[in-house]
């Protein structure tokens, strides 16, 4: 590595959010790595205090543009648990569909627009030319299918208006949902290509880590038991008891350990811990790619996302084709002094909401734990290991590899924004 | 008129949730192939690593101003852009990223140590408090149809005949 002091690069593009990276090197050894989440705070946990319960899922949706459906869904689940409201089977089915639509759209954004340029050796999806030009079409076509499914259920794909405590403001039109089935069937073969590209990709970075994910018997994203690669399974409501909050002085986010250990959440943990529950058609058509799991290669997080798109399509087609959508009035809400927990799998991993309500129908307290905060410690560890293994290489090469590595986690720093300032401190 | 028959655009994000840029990327699902030969993306960290803040015809800016650094950066963008569009309600009036503007005690006292620690501004403010804004696309997230109208207005203004 060139002996240059204090280099700053304003460049982690193609991720969600603002982040800096500071690397301190002394005597050819990595002494310290600080991955700093620098997204300017908006103080949502304070902002929701005192706000009306019936509006709060729409407020917290604004924490993150790209995974707004996840925040909205998890918040509603926590409120329903606090209010002892049991949503109907139809409501749960529609929420599952909304989450599948989110996974299709959000994973497609990450894979085609953020990661695939690295594989093709170009800077941007807009530079896909020649034999790769088809993937520019696929990028926007696949996103659109997920976008349409979410819009037909939640009213829109970013900050949905229709999901509410106990149900939906408006029952989706089954004919419109059947349009989504046609779109998903049309797009399905293109996902085979996507899976194949990420399966054949030879990017590799392995590090020992614990994996944690919500697991169940149908690979849904909203209900199940939280299991770890260490073999422990716990109830959703108990998640917080197993987390250890770590204050990182230089970061605007808080980090966590699970049962005292650094851990990872996201598509890779889900696939490692729950691939048995994928749709039979997904298992059949992605069998070769599925054989790599369980995996400790962080780049297989991308492959797991590609397989999750296929599974989301297969599950959604089944659900819509067998659905009988009918008017489904929401139950009356009676406010009381209560607390509730919601845990779901957002695109980037396990999302936790705990809310306390007041009898006047307002929020007393909220505790939110986002996936990227849970991954922050392990990302720092991986960055350190990667830099240590590349100390003899050109700085520009190392920086490119660092970006690829961090991008593989699909971090959501704000969940918003786009730059990593790498600051090398070499003496 | 534009150089090389393409409109140089820049996409920038400040304090917010990036929902407007995500919505913009979704709006492109139906327009990317109509626009591809008429736009040159000079700056968009969401799409590319190599970015240049120079000679931008239309700067599309989402998010509100919540620190001195952001304000300096916005002024730099304005200096290098012929037109500047405020995308979404955070950019237009600060909402909803400006929750803290309305905090009373004890909430305000709770957040002040963090405001100081991270050198944030106490108030979150819209773009037009600091620079001239040529157009706005309201909504949270921004309304795609309005965004498309604004883009077509600039295509025309810069002498480009882009198919609808």
Interface residues (C-beta under 8 A of the other chain):
Chain A: X11 X12 X13 X14 X16 X17 X40 X41 X42 X43 X44 X46 X47 X49 X59 X62 X63 X64 X65 X66 X68 X105 X109 X113 X117 X123 X124 X125 X126 X136 X137 X140 X141 X143 X144 X147 X156 X157 X158 X159 X252 X403 X414 X415 X416 X417 X418 X419
Chain B: X13 X14 X15 X16 X17 X18 X19 X20 X21 X22 X23 X25 X26 X28 X29 X30 X32 X33 X36 X41 X45 X46 X47 X48 X49 X50 X51 X63 X66 X67 X70 X96 X97 X99 X100 X103 X107 X110 X111 X114 X118 X120 X124 X140 X141
